[in-house]
Amino acid sequence: MKRTLLSILCVSAMLLAFAQKPYKVMFYNFENLFDTLNDPATFDEEFTPKGGKAWNTTKYNKKLGNLERVLFDIALIDKDYPAVIGVSEIENRMVLEDVIAQPKLRPANYRIVHFDSPDRRGVDCAFFYRPDVFKLEGSKAVKFNMPGMPNFYTRDFVTMWGTIDGEPFYFVVSHWPSRLGGKEASSPKREAAAAQCRALADSVRKANPATKVVIMGDLNDDATDKSVMEILGGKGNIKKLVEGDMYNPYVDMLRAGYGTLAYRDAWNLFDNIVISENLATASTGALKIQKAPKAKFYGNIFRAPYLFQREGQYKGYPLRTFVGNNFQGGFSDHLPVYIYIGK
């Protein structure tokens, strides 16, 4: 056991020692990463030992190990831990600390940005970041505001800002309102979320036009839906961008048939990373989005075979932690996404 742990730590340390640019920036919906304790302030009872899912320490540790495997395998792609990781569907800071305490992730020395949000189930968004790459200067939770519905509560937008290689960056991670009640009926909520994200981006760029903005998350809409393409302004053609635009590298991937989650035999691409024009083109500074070697797209979706259901009704779908109350021992109902930025 000691020898195994030592070998893991040595390999991980080697990854950092020989880390190469460009940097990876990623997002992953952790799909209900709850601890096993009952929080009386939220509706988390199903994720407790006495709840419908009989959520216990064994299942929780299995989930942690699965997340460790995914994040470490993404690091192995080019022998470099992601510099910034946005996550959603996490219950609290403790579960975040448990993730980065996993043996294969410890050498990355990740730090956490997290705020408790007013979501009724108690799930939040958060960031992991490598302090050797991203120099944090500040962070803030921004409440979601639904016009005309002051009592509508959902996940906060989590923001952080600082520098990478001396260039100013502003990150937003969010989990937009769901499609509960149907796509069309619920779309005004996601359009309101998109408008808030765009306002945040515009405000920081107005204060400092050199700031490079990254907006990521589970948007509960596809890259070509109105909320993402029109209101947030995530354009799909990097060659036609002008100053002040936003670029979404996942538009081309969606149109090519790629997705990050499956429902009723159809794939959607709800997990997006949208960036400001100056990060897409390096119109300010030197850092810009880059393609992976031999890649067709600027966006990337991690599609390791073990992330998929191999048999049964949901064969070919992402392998989930639960289907209903039946424990599958899987990873998430979403696939991770990431981009590269470099010089």
N, C-alpha and C positions, 0 to 999 in steps of 0.2 A: 504494500500500500504506500509506504513512504517513498519507495523507488518510483512508483507510478506518478505520485504527486510531484516529485522532484523533476521528473522528465517533462511533465506538463509545464511546470514553471520555467524550466530552462528553454523549452521551445517558445513559450510565450515571450520570454525576455529577449530571445533572439529576434522575434518578429519586430519588437520595438527597436532593437539595436540597429536593424537593417531596414527600418521603415523608409519607404520611398514616397515622394510626392508623385502624383497628385493626391490630395486628400479625399476621403470618402465622407459624404454627408448622407445620412439615411433616415428612414422612418419605418416604424414597425408597430402595428396594432397588436398588442400583447393578448388580446382577447380575454378579458376578465381575469386579470392577475390580482386576486384577492388573497389576503391572509386568511387564517382559519378562525379569527376572532369575530365575535358579534359586536358591531358598532351600533349602539342604540340610536345614534343620530342619523343613520342611513338605512336604506332597505337592502341590506347585504345578507339577510338570513339564509338564503339558499346556499351561499358559500360559507357554511359553517358545518361542523361535524353533525349537527342535528338537523341541518337543512335538507332540502330535496336532493341536492347533489352529494350529500355526505362528504363534503369537502374537508379533508383531513391532512395531517402532516405528510403522509406518504404521497398523496396526490399533489400536494403543493410542491414538494421537493422534486417530483417528476417534472412538473411544469418548469421549475427553475432550471433543471438540467437541460430540458429541451431548448429553452431560450438561450442558455449558455452555448449550446451546440450551434445554433443558428448564427449568433453573433460572432463566435469564434471562426466558423467556417467562412463567413463573409470577410473576416480579417485575413484568412488564409489565401483568399483569391489573389492578393498581391502583397501578402506579408506585411499588412499594415492595418491596425485597428481603425475603425471609423473615427473621424475626428469629432463629429457631432452626431448624436442619435436622438431623434424625436420619437416619443412613444405615447400611446394612448391606452385607455382601458386598464389603468393601474389604480389600486385602491388608496395607497398612501406612500409616504416616503420610505417606510420600513420595507415594503416589497421591492422598491427600487434599490435599496441598500443590499438586500438579499441577492438581487440579480448580479450586481457588480462585485459582490463578494465571492462569486463562483470562481474556482481555481483558475480556469483558463482566461478569465476576464480581469483578474486582479492586476496583472502587469500593465494594463492600459491606464491604471490610476485614474479611473473616471471620477468626475465630480457630478453632482446632481443639481438641477434647478427644478423645483417643484413647489406648487401651492395647492392647498385644499380648495376644491371648487364646490359650488352649491348643488351639483348634480345629485338628484335624489337617491341614486344607487351608490353614490360615494366614489364614482370613478373620475379620474383626472387625466390630464396630459402632463408631460414632463420632458426634460432633456437630460441626457448624459453628455458630457463633453470632456475631451482630453485637455487638461490645462497646459500641456506642453505645446499645443497647437492653437487652441482658442483661448485668448486672454480675456476672461470675463470682466466686464466693467459694470454691469448692472442687469437686473431682471425684474419682471413685473407680471402679475396676473391681470388680465383685462376681462371684465365681465361681459358676457354675451347680452346684447340688448335687442329684444324683439319688439319693435314698435307696436303699440296697442295691446301688448301682452306683458305687463310689468311683473306678473307672477309666474312667468315661464322660466324655469331654471334648467340649465344644462352646463356642460363643461366650459370652463374658462379658456380663453386664449392665453397661452403661456408664452411670454416674450423674454428674450435675453439679447444683450448686445455687448460687443467687444471688438477685438481685432484678430485677424489671422494674417500672419506675415506683415503686420503693421497696417493692414487695410481694414477699414471699419465695416463691420457686419452687424446685421439685425436679423434675428431668427424669430419665427413665429411657429408654434405647433398647436394644432387645434383638431377637434373632433366635432364636425358640424352636426346639427340636429338630424335625426334619423328620418327614414321614409315612412315612419309609422303613420297609418291612415292613407297611404298611397303616395306615389311620387309627386303627382301634381298638387294634391291638397297640402302636402307638407313643404313644397318647394319655396314658399315665401320665407320660411325660417332659414333655409340654406342660403337663399339670396341675401338675407339680412346678414348672415355670417360672412358671406363673400364681401359685402359692402364694408363691413367693419375691418376685415383683413386688408382690403385695398386702402382704406383710410389710414390704417396704421403704416402701411408701406409708403403712401404718399407723404405722410407727415414727417417721417424720418428722412426721406429723401429731400424734402423741402428744407429741412434744417441743415442737412449736409448732403449735397448731390452725389458725393463720392461713396456714400453708404451702400453696401451691397446687401440686398434683402433676399431672404429665403423663407418662403411660406410653405409649410409641409403639414400633412395630416391625412386622416381618414375624412374625406369631404362628403361622403355619402352621396356623391354625384360623380358622374363620369367627367373625364377631362374635356369633353365637348359639350357638356350641358351648359345652360345659360349662366348658372351661378359661377361656374369656374371660368368659362371662356369669355363671357361678355362682362359680367359684373366684376369679378376678380381681375379679368383681363388677361388670362393666361393664353397668349397666342402660341400657335404651333409652328410657325415658320421663323426660324432664327435669322434668316437672311433678310427679312422684311421688318425687323425691329427698329424702332426709332427711340430717341431719348424719352424716358418715362414709361416705356412699355414694360410688360411682364411676359416672361417666356415659360411655357410649360412643355418640357421634353416628353411628357407622356401622351400628348395628343397623337403624335405619329405612332406610338406603340398601340394605343387603343384602336386606331384606324387599321392597323396591321393585324388586329385580332387578339392582342395580348390583354390579359386582365390580372387582377390581384385577388378577386374573390368570385365564387360561383354561386348562383342561385337559380333554381328551376331550370337547369341545363343551359344557362346563359352566363357568360363571364362579364363582369364589370371591372372598371379600373377606377376605384374610389380613392386609392392611395396615391397622392400626388406630391410632387416637390416643384413648386413654382418659384421662379427667380426673377430678379430685376434685370432690366436690359443691360446694365453695366457689368453684371456678373456673367451674362450670356455672351457678351462681346468684348469685355475688357475695355470699354470706352472710357472708364476711369480705372486707374490702377493696372496691375498685371494679372491678377487672378481671374480666371474665367472657367466656365464649364468645359469639360473635355470628354471625349468618347473613350471608352475602354479599348484596349488593343483589339483590332479586327471587329469592333462592334458597329452595328448599323445605326443605332440610336444613341442619343445623348442620355436618355433615361435607362435605368437598369432595374430588372425585377429578379430577385433571387429565387431560383426555381429548382433547388436541390430535390432529387427524387424522393427523399424521405419525408418531404413536406406534404406529400399527396396521399390521399386514401387509395389503397391498392385493390380493394374489392368491395362488393356490396352495392347498395343503392347509391352511395355517394362516391363511387370509384372515379378517380381523376380530379376530385375536388380537394381543396386544402384539408389536411388532416387536423381536425379540431380537437380541443380538449374534451368537449362534451358534444353529444347530439342529444338534445333534450336533457334528461338526467342520466344518460348512459355515458360513463367515462370511456373516452377513446384513447386517452394517454397521448394526445397529439400536441400540436404546436399552437396554431391559431387558425381562425377562419379567413385570415388575410395573409398575403405573401409580402415580404419586406421589399422596399424599394430604396434605391440609392443613386446618387450621382457622384461624379468626380469633379473636383475643382483644382486647378493648378495653373502654372505659368507656361 
